[in-house]
Amino acid sequence: MTKTRRPESRLFTPHLSRRGFLQRSAAASGAFMLPAGLAGQAFGEAHGFEKVVHQLGWVKSIQFGGHFAAIENGYFEDEGIEAEFVAGGPGGIGTDVAVGSGQAMTSDTDVEGTVRSRMSGIPLKAFGAIMQKAPGAIMSLADKPLTSLSDFSGKTVALPDGMRPQLSALLATADVDPDSVTFVPVGTDPGILAAGQVDGYYGWATNQGVMLQTRGVDIEIAYMNDLGVPGYAGVLVATDETIAEKSDLLTAWLRAEIKGWQWHLANPEEMAVLMVEKYGQRGLDLEAQTLESKMMADFVPVGDAAENGLLWIEPAPFEAAIAFNVAAGELEEGAMSTSDAMTQDLIAAAHATLG
């Protein structure tokens, strides 16, 4: 485990049932889609560009820096694309709803979210992954650290509801009774950990961790990857239909994305300034954004991306997520294959044609 002071820009993207998806998409379509559609149509007609709307899983901040680096440096324009990134966050539309209803062409989620969206009837498929190591983690105070699953017994942990089955299953495999752990709802402010109200707090090391660090709080970080949950973060998804019918457009979009993330990684301080002054939501703290920007080097160009190139994606994490849901009795064995949940075709094509 990593001892540091560190934080997240996005906690956990909610994944809706099919009924909830239909209700949310019907309610949101008029308010969300028309302005973006009109703006995109006007720009596209004037410039001959194809528009790609991407629904962010969280508010506009440095965790999405590569997207905005690609805009800033004209990489999307070079590909004939007008790229729009719509902010998510508290009260925002779910990423699966946005893509499944056609309000956005692409979005970002995680491995489990991709699988569960398909389970609920929303045909999302992953075609790339920004963070090769997920920054999601259980954080604890350095003087009362939770460094392994065996430390969780008798503790109170703030965790998103959707992650409880996964962590409970991990605890059981480590011979820790899940009922011995008290789970409470998690919010976006990790102050409850600093105040000692909980023993563990789930957040992103690159966001909530950074918040705690800038407040002078020493913490221990137990990454979910290290606890036994394989997976990526910032998993790029589109519908099966979009991937089949617009593969050339998505490949071009990925080429611009790769260049954007390369620029971000090479210029972390400048990217932080751009987010605070130009692209991010109001009120971003430059110190925190700069620290998080530099931390991207620990999550983006590592793992599979170090060998195959940025945004690479492999089947193994999706195989594991499918197997987990089968073992949990939530998915019938054989009902979903890895090729249903992800494809390497687009990211491989993007790297093969990268200029």
Secondary structure, DSSP 8 states (H G I E B T S, - for coil): -EEE----S--------HHHHHHHHHHHHHHHHHHHHHHHHHHHHHHT-EEEEEE-SS-SSGGGHHHHHHHHTTHHHHTTEEEEEE---TT---HHHHHHTTS-SEEEEEHHHHHHHHHTT--EEEEEEEESS--EEEEEETTS---SGGGGTT-EEE--GGGHHHHHHHHHHTT--GGGSEEE---S-THHHHTTS-SEEEEETTTHHHHHHHTT--EEEEEHHHHT----EEEEEEEHHHHHH-HHHHHHHHHHHHHHHHHHHH-HHHHHHHIIIIIS-TT--HHHHHHHHHHGGGTSSSTHHHHH-TT---SHHHHHHHHHHHHTTSS-TTS--HHHHB-SHHHHHHHHT--
